Amino acid sequence: MHEMSITQNVVEICESSAGGRRILAVVLEIGELSGVVPEAVEFCFEACTAGTLAEGARLAIDRVPGRGECGSCAALFPVRTYFDPCPACGAYGVRVVAGEELRVKELEVE
């Protein structure tokens, strides 16, 4: 499960940004097309924060829906997979404009 190593990296990023202060809450953005399972990150979070500045911190996950832009007609539309055609004109080669995110959005410290 790669979510364990991802969660460990998130905790490291949070600790380096916290300036030695205790971390109370973390808000992550996870895109639907990122390949990361939010429920698995939630499951790993408690184990990865044990003994760190983030131990006991609240975790909130903002899920970012996939959105694409058609290269042919410039339509914007929801995307569930990388191979969805444009619903307006049927063209392929859609550019993903949202949904690949995986980032620490907010960090609350003491």
Biopython code that builds the backbone (N, CA, C, O; Angstrom):
import numpy as np
from Bio.PDB.StructureBuilder import StructureBuilder

atoms = [
    (1, "MET", "N", (0.861, -1.176, 0.000)),
    (1, "MET", "CA", (0.000, 0.000, 0.000)),
    (1, "MET", "C", (0.906, 1.237, 0.000)),
    (1, "MET", "O", (1.589, 1.511, 0.986)),
    (2, "HIS", "N", (0.906, 1.968, -1.095)),
    (2, "HIS", "CA", (1.765, 3.153, -1.180)),
    (2, "HIS", "C", (1.240, 4.324, -0.360)),
    (2, "HIS", "O", (1.963, 5.296, -0.142)),
    (3, "GLU", "N", (0.005, 4.246, 0.091)),
    (3, "GLU", "CA", (-0.541, 5.324, 0.920)),
    (3, "GLU", "C", (0.204, 5.469, 2.247)),
    (3, "GLU", "O", (0.241, 6.561, 2.813)),
    (4, "MET", "N", (0.797, 4.385, 2.749)),
    (4, "MET", "CA", (1.570, 4.469, 3.991)),
    (4, "MET", "C", (2.777, 5.379, 3.791)),
    (4, "MET", "O", (3.026, 6.257, 4.617)),
    (5, "SER", "N", (3.526, 5.187, 2.715)),
    (5, "SER", "CA", (4.696, 6.044, 2.483)),
    (5, "SER", "C", (4.276, 7.469, 2.146)),
    (5, "SER", "O", (4.963, 8.421, 2.517)),
    (6, "ILE", "N", (3.172, 7.623, 1.458)),
    (6, "ILE", "CA", (2.657, 8.969, 1.168)),
    (6, "ILE", "C", (2.299, 9.673, 2.468)),
    (6, "ILE", "O", (2.636, 10.842, 2.655)),
    (7, "THR", "N", (1.623, 8.974, 3.362)),
    (7, "THR", "CA", (1.226, 9.559, 4.639)),
    (7, "THR", "C", (2.443, 9.891, 5.486)),
    (7, "THR", "O", (2.463, 10.923, 6.155)),
    (8, "GLN", "N", (3.453, 9.038, 5.470)),
    (8, "GLN", "CA", (4.698, 9.335, 6.189)),
    (8, "GLN", "C", (5.340, 10.614, 5.647)),
    (8, "GLN", "O", (5.830, 11.439, 6.418)),
    (9, "ASN", "N", (5.338, 10.777, 4.331)),
    (9, "ASN", "CA", (5.896, 11.986, 3.726)),
    (9, "ASN", "C", (5.078, 13.223, 4.090)),
    (9, "ASN", "O", (5.642, 14.292, 4.322)),
    (10, "VAL", "N", (3.763, 13.086, 4.141)),
    (10, "VAL", "CA", (2.902, 14.203, 4.542)),
    (10, "VAL", "C", (3.238, 14.632, 5.968)),
    (10, "VAL", "O", (3.346, 15.825, 6.251)),
    (11, "VAL", "N", (3.403, 13.670, 6.856)),
    (11, "VAL", "CA", (3.739, 13.977, 8.252)),
    (11, "VAL", "C", (5.099, 14.685, 8.322)),
    (11, "VAL", "O", (5.257, 15.638, 9.084)),
    (12, "GLU", "N", (6.068, 14.233, 7.545)),
    (12, "GLU", "CA", (7.384, 14.886, 7.510)),
    (12, "GLU", "C", (7.277, 16.329, 7.019)),
    (12, "GLU", "O", (7.908, 17.226, 7.578)),
    (13, "ILE", "N", (6.486, 16.548, 5.986)),
    (13, "ILE", "CA", (6.271, 17.904, 5.463)),
    (13, "ILE", "C", (5.633, 18.790, 6.536)),
    (13, "ILE", "O", (6.038, 19.935, 6.732)),
    (14, "CYS", "N", (4.641, 18.248, 7.216)),
    (14, "CYS", "CA", (3.959, 19.014, 8.268)),
    (14, "CYS", "C", (4.915, 19.356, 9.402)),
    (14, "CYS", "O", (4.929, 20.487, 9.886)),
    (15, "GLU", "N", (5.715, 18.378, 9.827)),
    (15, "GLU", "CA", (6.662, 18.629, 10.922)),
    (15, "GLU", "C", (7.698, 19.682, 10.536)),
    (15, "GLU", "O", (8.046, 20.535, 11.352)),
    (16, "SER", "N", (8.183, 19.631, 9.322)),
    (16, "SER", "CA", (9.193, 20.614, 8.908)),
    (16, "SER", "C", (8.589, 22.008, 8.775)),
    (16, "SER", "O", (9.300, 23.006, 8.896)),
    (17, "SER", "N", (7.287, 22.083, 8.529)),
    (17, "SER", "CA", (6.611, 23.380, 8.405)),
    (17, "SER", "C", (6.102, 23.920, 9.737)),
    (17, "SER", "O", (5.768, 25.101, 9.837)),
    (18, "ALA", "N", (6.038, 23.074, 10.754)),
    (18, "ALA", "CA", (5.450, 23.465, 12.035)),
    (18, "ALA", "C", (6.404, 24.248, 12.924)),
    (18, "ALA", "O", (5.969, 24.801, 13.934)),
    (19, "GLY", "N", (7.667, 24.314, 12.593)),
    (19, "GLY", "CA", (8.623, 25.073, 13.389)),
    (19, "GLY", "C", (8.757, 24.580, 14.816)),
    (19, "GLY", "O", (8.955, 25.375, 15.735)),
    (20, "GLY", "N", (8.648, 23.265, 15.009)),
    (20, "GLY", "CA", (8.802, 22.705, 16.347)),
    (20, "GLY", "C", (7.553, 22.779, 17.207)),
    (20, "GLY", "O", (7.560, 22.305, 18.344)),
    (21, "ARG", "N", (6.482, 23.364, 16.689)),
    (21, "ARG", "CA", (5.224, 23.460, 17.449)),
    (21, "ARG", "C", (4.363, 22.219, 17.216)),
    (21, "ARG", "O", (4.468, 21.556, 16.184)),
    (22, "ARG", "N", (3.525, 21.924, 18.183)),
    (22, "ARG", "CA", (2.615, 20.782, 18.085)),
    (22, "ARG", "C", (1.589, 21.044, 16.991)),
    (22, "ARG", "O", (1.056, 22.148, 16.875)),
    (23, "ILE", "N", (1.320, 20.026, 16.196)),
    (23, "ILE", "CA", (0.361, 20.121, 15.089)),
    (23, "ILE", "C", (-1.005, 19.676, 15.585)),
    (23, "ILE", "O", (-1.156, 18.577, 16.119)),
    (24, "LEU", "N", (-1.997, 20.539, 15.406)),
    (24, "LEU", "CA", (-3.356, 20.250, 15.873)),
    (24, "LEU", "C", (-4.250, 19.683, 14.770)),
    (24, "LEU", "O", (-5.099, 18.830, 15.030)),
    (25, "ALA", "N", (-4.059, 20.157, 13.543)),
    (25, "ALA", "CA", (-4.915, 19.715, 12.444)),
    (25, "ALA", "C", (-4.170, 19.824, 11.125)),
    (25, "ALA", "O", (-3.330, 20.702, 10.930)),
    (26, "VAL", "N", (-4.502, 18.907, 10.226)),
    (26, "VAL", "CA", (-3.931, 18.874, 8.892)),
    (26, "VAL", "C", (-5.083, 18.749, 7.901)),
    (26, "VAL", "O", (-5.974, 17.919, 8.079)),
    (27, "VAL", "N", (-5.061, 19.574, 6.858)),
    (27, "VAL", "CA", (-6.037, 19.465, 5.779)),
    (27, "VAL", "C", (-5.276, 19.109, 4.507)),
    (27, "VAL", "O", (-4.369, 19.829, 4.088)),
    (28, "LEU", "N", (-5.659, 17.988, 3.900)),
    (28, "LEU", "CA", (-5.041, 17.547, 2.657)),
    (28, "LEU", "C", (-6.014, 17.729, 1.502)),
    (28, "LEU", "O", (-7.228, 17.607, 1.672)),
    (29, "GLU", "N", (-5.475, 18.021, 0.334)),
    (29, "GLU", "CA", (-6.250, 17.975, -0.910)),
    (29, "GLU", "C", (-5.798, 16.722, -1.652)),
    (29, "GLU", "O", (-4.608, 16.525, -1.899)),
    (30, "ILE", "N", (-6.758, 15.888, -1.999)),
    (30, "ILE", "CA", (-6.446, 14.682, -2.762)),
    (30, "ILE", "C", (-7.374, 14.640, -3.970)),
    (30, "ILE", "O", (-8.595, 14.594, -3.826)),
    (31, "GLY", "N", (-6.787, 14.656, -5.148)),
    (31, "GLY", "CA", (-7.558, 14.622, -6.382)),
    (31, "GLY", "C", (-8.037, 13.224, -6.715)),
    (31, "GLY", "O", (-7.380, 12.231, -6.405)),
    (32, "GLU", "N", (-9.200, 13.166, -7.354)),
    (32, "GLU", "CA", (-9.781, 11.881, -7.736)),
    (32, "GLU", "C", (-8.910, 11.129, -8.737)),
    (32, "GLU", "O", (-9.010, 9.906, -8.837)),
    (33, "LEU", "N", (-8.073, 11.825, -9.466)),
    (33, "LEU", "CA", (-7.219, 11.198, -10.467)),
    (33, "LEU", "C", (-5.787, 11.000, -9.978)),
    (33, "LEU", "O", (-4.917, 10.618, -10.760)),
    (34, "SER", "N", (-5.531, 11.254, -8.696)),
    (34, "SER", "CA", (-4.174, 11.193, -8.155)),
    (34, "SER", "C", (-3.669, 9.768, -7.951)),
    (34, "SER", "O", (-2.463, 9.550, -7.833)),
    (35, "GLY", "N", (-4.568, 8.808, -7.910)),
    (35, "GLY", "CA", (-4.167, 7.430, -7.631)),
    (35, "GLY", "C", (-4.008, 7.141, -6.156)),
    (35, "GLY", "O", (-3.543, 6.065, -5.779)),
    (36, "VAL", "N", (-4.394, 8.099, -5.307)),
    (36, "VAL", "CA", (-4.288, 7.944, -3.861)),
    (36, "VAL", "C", (-5.689, 7.709, -3.295)),
    (36, "VAL", "O", (-6.633, 8.427, -3.624)),
    (37, "VAL", "N", (-5.806, 6.704, -2.450)),
    (37, "VAL", "CA", (-7.098, 6.368, -1.840)),
    (37, "VAL", "C", (-7.220, 7.122, -0.513)),
    (37, "VAL", "O", (-6.510, 6.813, 0.444)),
    (38, "PRO", "N", (-8.127, 8.118, -0.453)),
    (38, "PRO", "CA", (-8.249, 8.925, 0.769)),
    (38, "PRO", "C", (-8.509, 8.107, 2.027)),
    (38, "PRO", "O", (-7.971, 8.422, 3.088)),
    (39, "GLU", "N", (-9.318, 7.072, 1.928)),
    (39, "GLU", "CA", (-9.618, 6.244, 3.094)),
    (39, "GLU", "C", (-8.364, 5.540, 3.604)),
    (39, "GLU", "O", (-8.216, 5.345, 4.811)),
    (40, "ALA", "N", (-7.471, 5.160, 2.715)),
    (40, "ALA", "CA", (-6.235, 4.507, 3.128)),
    (40, "ALA", "C", (-5.309, 5.503, 3.838)),
    (40, "ALA", "O", (-4.634, 5.143, 4.802)),
    (41, "VAL", "N", (-5.278, 6.758, 3.361)),
    (41, "VAL", "CA", (-4.487, 7.792, 4.028)),
    (41, "VAL", "C", (-5.040, 8.028, 5.431)),
    (41, "VAL", "O", (-4.275, 8.147, 6.388)),
    (42, "GLU", "N", (-6.362, 8.096, 5.554)),
    (42, "GLU", "CA", (-6.981, 8.266, 6.877)),
    (42, "GLU", "C", (-6.594, 7.117, 7.800)),
    (42, "GLU", "O", (-6.292, 7.335, 8.973)),
    (43, "PHE", "N", (-6.601, 5.910, 7.278)),
    (43, "PHE", "CA", (-6.260, 4.724, 8.061)),
    (43, "PHE", "C", (-4.812, 4.780, 8.531)),
    (43, "PHE", "O", (-4.520, 4.407, 9.667)),
    (44, "CYS", "N", (-3.903, 5.240, 7.678)),
    (44, "CYS", "CA", (-2.467, 5.281, 7.992)),
    (44, "CYS", "C", (-2.080, 6.468, 8.881)),
    (44, "CYS", "O", (-1.040, 6.429, 9.539)),
    (45, "PHE", "N", (-2.896, 7.511, 8.907)),
    (45, "PHE", "CA", (-2.516, 8.754, 9.556)),
    (45, "PHE", "C", (-2.170, 8.582, 11.040)),
    (45, "PHE", "O", (-1.154, 9.102, 11.501)),
    (46, "GLU", "N", (-2.990, 7.872, 11.772)),
    (46, "GLU", "CA", (-2.734, 7.700, 13.207)),
    (46, "GLU", "C", (-1.418, 6.973, 13.457)),
    (46, "GLU", "O", (-0.649, 7.359, 14.338)),
    (47, "ALA", "N", (-1.158, 5.926, 12.686)),
    (47, "ALA", "CA", (0.089, 5.173, 12.856)),
    (47, "ALA", "C", (1.303, 6.026, 12.484)),
    (47, "ALA", "O", (2.336, 5.962, 13.151)),
    (48, "CYS", "N", (1.180, 6.815, 11.431)),
    (48, "CYS", "CA", (2.315, 7.622, 10.966)),
    (48, "CYS", "C", (2.598, 8.824, 11.872)),
    (48, "CYS", "O", (3.716, 9.338, 11.883)),
    (49, "THR", "N", (1.606, 9.270, 12.623)),
    (49, "THR", "CA", (1.810, 10.433, 13.490)),
    (49, "THR", "C", (2.238, 10.051, 14.905)),
    (49, "THR", "O", (2.629, 10.920, 15.685)),
    (50, "ALA", "N", (2.171, 8.771, 15.243)),
    (50, "ALA", "CA", (2.557, 8.332, 16.595)),
    (50, "ALA", "C", (3.994, 8.749, 16.897)),
    (50, "ALA", "O", (4.910, 8.452, 16.130)),
    (51, "GLY", "N", (4.181, 9.437, 18.019)),
    (51, "GLY", "CA", (5.498, 9.872, 18.442)),
    (51, "GLY", "C", (6.043, 11.090, 17.702)),
    (51, "GLY", "O", (7.224, 11.414, 17.823)),
    (52, "THR", "N", (5.187, 11.765, 16.935)),
    (52, "THR", "CA", (5.616, 12.958, 16.188)),
    (52, "THR", "C", (4.900, 14.194, 16.724)),
    (52, "THR", "O", (4.060, 14.095, 17.618)),
    (53, "LEU", "N", (5.235, 15.350, 16.175)),
    (53, "LEU", "CA", (4.542, 16.593, 16.540)),
    (53, "LEU", "C", (3.070, 16.570, 16.131)),
    (53, "LEU", "O", (2.278, 17.382, 16.612)),
    (54, "ALA", "N", (2.703, 15.647, 15.248)),
    (54, "ALA", "CA", (1.330, 15.557, 14.759)),
    (54, "ALA", "C", (0.502, 14.495, 15.482)),
    (54, "ALA", "O", (-0.638, 14.235, 15.099)),
    (55, "GLU", "N", (1.064, 13.886, 16.516)),
    (55, "GLU", "CA", (0.308, 12.860, 17.237)),
    (55, "GLU", "C", (-0.970, 13.472, 17.807)),
    (55, "GLU", "O", (-0.931, 14.501, 18.481)),
    (56, "GLY", "N", (-2.099, 12.825, 17.527)),
    (56, "GLY", "CA", (-3.399, 13.309, 17.995)),
    (56, "GLY", "C", (-4.020, 14.388, 17.123)),
    (56, "GLY", "O", (-5.110, 14.874, 17.427)),
    (57, "ALA", "N", (-3.351, 14.770, 16.050)),
    (57, "ALA", "CA", (-3.892, 15.822, 15.171)),
    (57, "ALA", "C", (-5.118, 15.314, 14.417)),
    (57, "ALA", "O", (-5.255, 14.124, 14.131)),
    (58, "ARG", "N", (-6.002, 16.260, 14.108)),
    (58, "ARG", "CA", (-7.170, 15.954, 13.281)),
    (58, "ARG", "C", (-6.751, 15.967, 11.811)),
    (58, "ARG", "O", (-5.946, 16.801, 11.394)),
    (59, "LEU", "N", (-7.293, 15.054, 11.045)),
    (59, "LEU", "CA", (-7.029, 15.016, 9.616)),
    (59, "LEU", "C", (-8.331, 15.257, 8.877)),
    (59, "LEU", "O", (-9.333, 14.588, 9.129)),
    (60, "ALA", "N", (-8.311, 16.215, 7.966)),
    (60, "ALA", "CA", (-9.447, 16.455, 7.075)),
    (60, "ALA", "C", (-8.944, 16.321, 5.646)),
    (60, "ALA", "O", (-7.846, 16.771, 5.319)),
    (61, "ILE", "N", (-9.749, 15.705, 4.807)),
    (61, "ILE", "CA", (-9.362, 15.517, 3.415)),
    (61, "ILE", "C", (-10.390, 16.184, 2.510)),
    (61, "ILE", "O", (-11.577, 15.862, 2.544)),
    (62, "ASP", "N", (-9.905, 17.124, 1.698)),
    (62, "ASP", "CA", (-10.732, 17.749, 0.666)),
    (62, "ASP", "C", (-10.496, 16.981, -0.627)),
    (62, "ASP", "O", (-9.377, 16.936, -1.137)),
    (63, "ARG", "N", (-11.544, 16.385, -1.147)),
    (63, "ARG", "CA", (-11.437, 15.616, -2.394)),
    (63, "ARG", "C", (-11.674, 16.556, -3.570)),
    (63, "ARG", "O", (-12.663, 17.288, -3.610)),
    (64, "VAL", "N", (-10.756, 16.523, -4.520)),
    (64, "VAL", "CA", (-10.832, 17.405, -5.677)),
    (64, "VAL", "C", (-11.307, 16.584, -6.873)),
    (64, "VAL", "O", (-10.625, 15.649, -7.294)),
    (65, "PRO", "N", (-12.474, 16.928, -7.422)),
    (65, "PRO", "CA", (-12.976, 16.174, -8.576)),
    (65, "PRO", "C", (-12.118, 16.413, -9.818)),
    (65, "PRO", "O", (-11.520, 17.475, -9.988)),
    (66, "GLY", "N", (-12.075, 15.403, -10.672)),
    (66, "GLY", "CA", (-11.359, 15.541, -11.932)),
    (66, "GLY", "C", (-12.101, 16.467, -12.881)),
    (66, "GLY", "O", (-13.323, 16.393, -13.008)),
    (67, "ARG", "N", (-11.344, 17.347, -13.553)),
    (67, "ARG", "CA", (-11.920, 18.248, -14.567)),
    (67, "ARG", "C", (-10.976, 18.262, -15.750)),
    (67, "ARG", "O", (-9.754, 18.244, -15.599)),
    (68, "GLY", "N", (-11.569, 18.294, -16.928)),
    (68, "GLY", "CA", (-10.771, 18.310, -18.140)),
    (68, "GLY", "C", (-11.176, 19.439, -19.062)),
    (68, "GLY", "O", (-12.267, 20.000, -18.958)),
    (69, "GLU", "N", (-10.258, 19.757, -19.974)),
    (69, "GLU", "CA", (-10.526, 20.765, -20.999)),
    (69, "GLU", "C", (-10.221, 20.136, -22.354)),
    (69, "GLU", "O", (-9.152, 19.563, -22.564)),
    (70, "CYS", "N", (-11.165, 20.252, -23.253)),
    (70, "CYS", "CA", (-11.012, 19.679, -24.585)),
    (70, "CYS", "C", (-10.060, 20.537, -25.415)),
    (70, "CYS", "O", (-10.192, 21.760, -25.467)),
    (71, "GLY", "N", (-9.106, 19.882, -26.058)),
    (71, "GLY", "CA", (-8.174, 20.587, -26.920)),
    (71, "GLY", "C", (-8.791, 21.011, -28.242)),
    (71, "GLY", "O", (-8.250, 21.876, -28.932)),
    (72, "SER", "N", (-9.919, 20.410, -28.601)),
    (72, "SER", "CA", (-10.569, 20.732, -29.869)),
    (72, "SER", "C", (-11.591, 21.857, -29.748)),
    (72, "SER", "O", (-11.593, 22.790, -30.552)),
    (73, "CYS", "N", (-12.471, 21.764, -28.728)),
    (73, "CYS", "CA", (-13.557, 22.750, -28.628)),
    (73, "CYS", "C", (-13.483, 23.609, -27.370)),
    (73, "CYS", "O", (-14.327, 24.482, -27.172)),
    (74, "ALA", "N", (-12.480, 23.374, -26.513)),
    (74, "ALA", "CA", (-12.242, 24.144, -25.280)),
    (74, "ALA", "C", (-13.325, 23.971, -24.214)),
    (74, "ALA", "O", (-13.400, 24.769, -23.280)),
    (75, "ALA", "N", (-14.158, 22.946, -24.339)),
    (75, "ALA", "CA", (-15.181, 22.682, -23.326)),
    (75, "ALA", "C", (-14.514, 22.214, -22.031)),
    (75, "ALA", "O", (-13.511, 21.501, -22.066)),
    (76, "LEU", "N", (-15.073, 22.616, -20.897)),
    (76, "LEU", "CA", (-14.649, 22.144, -19.577)),
    (76, "LEU", "C", (-15.697, 21.179, -19.063)),
    (76, "LEU", "O", (-16.895, 21.436, -19.182)),
    (77, "PHE", "N", (-15.250, 20.060, -18.488)),
    (77, "PHE", "CA", (-16.208, 19.049, -18.056)),
    (77, "PHE", "C", (-15.584, 18.120, -17.017)),
    (77, "PHE", "O", (-14.360, 18.042, -16.912)),
    (78, "PRO", "N", (-16.423, 17.410, -16.244)),
    (78, "PRO", "CA", (-15.917, 16.458, -15.255)),
    (78, "PRO", "C", (-15.220, 15.283, -15.945)),
    (78, "PRO", "O", (-15.670, 14.817, -16.992)),
    (79, "VAL", "N", (-14.121, 14.809, -15.355)),
    (79, "VAL", "CA", (-13.358, 13.682, -15.890)),
    (79, "VAL", "C", (-13.237, 12.640, -14.793)),
    (79, "VAL", "O", (-12.859, 12.958, -13.665)),
    (80, "ARG", "N", (-13.555, 11.400, -15.120)),
    (80, "ARG", "CA", (-13.430, 10.316, -14.144)),
    (80, "ARG", "C", (-12.197, 9.450, -14.419)),
    (80, "ARG", "O", (-11.640, 8.846, -13.502)),
    (81, "THR", "N", (-11.776, 9.394, -15.679)),
    (81, "THR", "CA", (-10.574, 8.647, -16.059)),
    (81, "THR", "C", (-9.792, 9.481, -17.068)),
    (81, "THR", "O", (-10.300, 10.462, -17.613)),
    (82, "TYR", "N", (-8.560, 9.076, -17.304)),
    (82, "TYR", "CA", (-7.715, 9.820, -18.240)),
    (82, "TYR", "C", (-8.132, 9.633, -19.701)),
    (82, "TYR", "O", (-7.663, 10.363, -20.574)),
    (83, "PHE", "N", (-8.981, 8.692, -19.966)),
    (83, "PHE", "CA", (-9.322, 8.383, -21.353)),
    (83, "PHE", "C", (-10.752, 8.778, -21.719)),
    (83, "PHE", "O", (-11.282, 8.311, -22.727)),
    (84, "ASP", "N", (-11.375, 9.627, -20.915)),
    (84, "ASP", "CA", (-12.714, 10.100, -21.228)),
    (84, "ASP", "C", (-12.665, 11.034, -22.437)),
    (84, "ASP", "O", (-11.822, 11.929, -22.502)),
    (85, "PRO", "N", (-13.573, 10.820, -23.395)),
    (85, "PRO", "CA", (-13.647, 11.776, -24.506)),
    (85, "PRO", "C", (-14.427, 13.021, -24.078)),
    (85, "PRO", "O", (-15.116, 13.015, -23.058)),
    (86, "CYS", "N", (-14.313, 14.055, -24.847)),
    (86, "CYS", "CA", (-15.077, 15.279, -24.589)),
    (86, "CYS", "C", (-16.556, 14.993, -24.796)),
    (86, "CYS", "O", (-16.934, 14.476, -25.848)),
    (87, "PRO", "N", (-17.401, 15.313, -23.825)),
    (87, "PRO", "CA", (-18.832, 15.061, -23.994)),
    (87, "PRO", "C", (-19.481, 16.032, -24.991)),
    (87, "PRO", "O", (-20.570, 15.755, -25.493)),
    (88, "ALA", "N", (-18.839, 17.145, -25.280)),
    (88, "ALA", "CA", (-19.409, 18.131, -26.199)),
    (88, "ALA", "C", (-19.160, 17.761, -27.663)),
    (88, "ALA", "O", (-20.064, 17.848, -28.495)),
    (89, "CYS", "N", (-17.913, 17.345, -27.971)),
    (89, "CYS", "CA", (-17.592, 17.086, -29.379)),
    (89, "CYS", "C", (-17.082, 15.674, -29.637)),
    (89, "CYS", "O", (-16.927, 15.283, -30.794)),
    (90, "GLY", "N", (-16.816, 14.892, -28.579)),
    (90, "GLY", "CA", (-16.361, 13.514, -28.738)),
    (90, "GLY", "C", (-14.869, 13.355, -28.974)),
    (90, "GLY", "O", (-14.390, 12.234, -29.147)),
    (91, "ALA", "N", (-14.131, 14.445, -28.983)),
    (91, "ALA", "CA", (-12.687, 14.379, -29.231)),
    (91, "ALA", "C", (-11.948, 13.771, -28.039)),
    (91, "ALA", "O", (-12.404, 13.839, -26.898)),
    (92, "TYR", "N", (-10.805, 13.183, -28.338)),
    (92, "TYR", "CA", (-9.923, 12.686, -27.286)),
    (92, "TYR", "C", (-8.776, 13.675, -27.135)),
    (92, "TYR", "O", (-8.775, 14.717, -27.789)),
    (93, "GLY", "N", (-7.808, 13.371, -26.292)),
    (93, "GLY", "CA", (-6.714, 14.302, -26.071)),
    (93, "GLY", "C", (-7.112, 15.407, -25.117)),
    (93, "GLY", "O", (-6.694, 16.555, -25.264)),
    (94, "VAL", "N", (-7.919, 15.049, -24.143)),
    (94, "VAL", "CA", (-8.396, 16.005, -23.142)),
    (94, "VAL", "C", (-7.263, 16.338, -22.179)),
    (94, "VAL", "O", (-6.528, 15.449, -21.748)),
    (95, "ARG", "N", (-7.124, 17.604, -21.844)),
    (95, "ARG", "CA", (-6.109, 18.058, -20.886)),
    (95, "ARG", "C", (-6.741, 18.107, -19.498)),
    (95, "ARG", "O", (-7.755, 18.775, -19.296)),
    (96, "VAL", "N", (-6.143, 17.400, -18.548)),
    (96, "VAL", "CA", (-6.646, 17.405, -17.173)),
    (96, "VAL", "C", (-6.248, 18.727, -16.524)),
    (96, "VAL", "O", (-5.071, 19.089, -16.512)),
    (97, "VAL", "N", (-7.236, 19.451, -15.981)),
    (97, "VAL", "CA", (-6.968, 20.741, -15.334)),
    (97, "VAL", "C", (-7.179, 20.687, -13.820)),
    (97, "VAL", "O", (-6.795, 21.621, -13.115)),
    (98, "ALA", "N", (-7.773, 19.627, -13.318)),
    (98, "ALA", "CA", (-7.952, 19.458, -11.869)),
    (98, "ALA", "C", (-8.185, 17.981, -11.578)),
    (98, "ALA", "O", (-8.705, 17.242, -12.414)),
    (99, "GLY", "N", (-7.791, 17.565, -10.376)),
    (99, "GLY", "CA", (-8.042, 16.208, -9.939)),
    (99, "GLY", "C", (-6.792, 15.381, -9.711)),
    (99, "GLY", "O", (-6.878, 14.242, -9.253)),
    (100, "GLU", "N", (-5.615, 15.945, -10.027)),
    (100, "GLU", "CA", (-4.365, 15.227, -9.801)),
    (100, "GLU", "C", (-3.654, 15.691, -8.524)),
    (100, "GLU", "O", (-2.547, 15.238, -8.231)),
    (101, "GLU", "N", (-4.278, 16.577, -7.779)),
    (101, "GLU", "CA", (-3.663, 17.186, -6.603)),
    (101, "GLU", "C", (-3.385, 16.170, -5.498)),
    (101, "GLU", "O", (-4.133, 15.214, -5.296)),
    (102, "LEU", "N", (-2.304, 16.409, -4.807)),
    (102, "LEU", "CA", (-1.994, 15.744, -3.548)),
    (102, "LEU", "C", (-1.100, 16.714, -2.801)),
    (102, "LEU", "O", (0.107, 16.771, -3.037)),
    (103, "ARG", "N", (-1.707, 17.482, -1.889)),
    (103, "ARG", "CA", (-0.925, 18.505, -1.193)),
    (103, "ARG", "C", (-1.510, 18.798, 0.187)),
    (103, "ARG", "O", (-2.687, 18.563, 0.462)),
    (104, "VAL", "N", (-0.634, 19.320, 1.036)),
    (104, "VAL", "CA", (-1.064, 19.813, 2.338)),
    (104, "VAL", "C", (-1.660, 21.183, 2.081)),
    (104, "VAL", "O", (-0.956, 22.104, 1.667)),
    (105, "LYS", "N", (-2.939, 21.319, 2.322)),
    (105, "LYS", "CA", (-3.641, 22.573, 2.057)),
    (105, "LYS", "C", (-3.550, 23.517, 3.251)),
    (105, "LYS", "O", (-3.315, 24.714, 3.086)),
    (106, "GLU", "N", (-3.739, 22.973, 4.458)),
    (106, "GLU", "CA", (-3.706, 23.783, 5.686)),
    (106, "GLU", "C", (-3.037, 22.993, 6.800)),
    (106, "GLU", "O", (-3.071, 21.763, 6.833)),
    (107, "LEU", "N", (-2.431, 23.740, 7.704)),
    (107, "LEU", "CA", (-1.780, 23.162, 8.858)),
    (107, "LEU", "C", (-2.092, 24.051, 10.050)),
    (107, "LEU", "O", (-1.795, 25.246, 10.031)),
    (108, "GLU", "N", (-2.693, 23.472, 11.091)),
    (108, "GLU", "CA", (-2.982, 24.235, 12.317)),
    (108, "GLU", "C", (-2.016, 23.784, 13.393)),
    (108, "GLU", "O", (-1.928, 22.597, 13.709)),
    (109, "VAL", "N", (-1.290, 24.744, 13.955)),
    (109, "VAL", "CA", (-0.312, 24.444, 15.002)),
    (109, "VAL", "C", (-0.645, 25.211, 16.264)),
    (109, "VAL", "O", (-1.428, 26.160, 16.236)),
    (110, "GLU", "N", (-0.038, 24.790, 17.393)),
    (110, "GLU", "CA", (-0.248, 25.486, 18.670)),
    (110, "GLU", "C", (0.410, 26.847, 18.637)),
    (110, "GLU", "O", (0.345, 27.587, 19.619)),
]
sb = StructureBuilder()
sb.init_structure("model")
sb.init_model(0)
sb.init_chain("A")
sb.init_seg("    ")
for serial, (resi, resn, name, xyz) in enumerate(atoms, 1):
    if name == "N":
        sb.init_residue(resn, " ", resi, " ")
    sb.init_atom(name, np.array(xyz, "f"), 0.0, 1.0, " ", f" {name:<3s}", serial, name[0])
structure = sb.get_structure()
